[in-house]
Amino acid sequence: MDKIEQTNATFARLKKDMPSQFSSFITFNQKVKNTSTIDTKHKELILVSLSVTTQCAWCIAIHVEGAVKSGASKDEILEAAMLAVVMGGGPKLMYMNIVYEELDKYFKS
């Protein structure tokens, strides 16, 4: 099971076990992401960088997919991810491996 599938399975369990809390989180998430000031592609690139910064493998998978679906190129995604490395150094650099794993699903090397 890949990280996107794992996330979907976790979300399904949370929706069943903690419906009110999960619904509140999803509503908040949608309200923040559905503003029109920053376009979707740039939001997803920001979220890729933040995912690397927070060292969240599942978040990297979700937001690399979101960036690709919103029209980001491989180079744009890599540059966004490397901004996290600039701020966080070596530990963040190690998460570039996960970024590449996810990119390989969408782009040929």
Beta strands, then each sheet from edge to edge (+ up, - down):
end
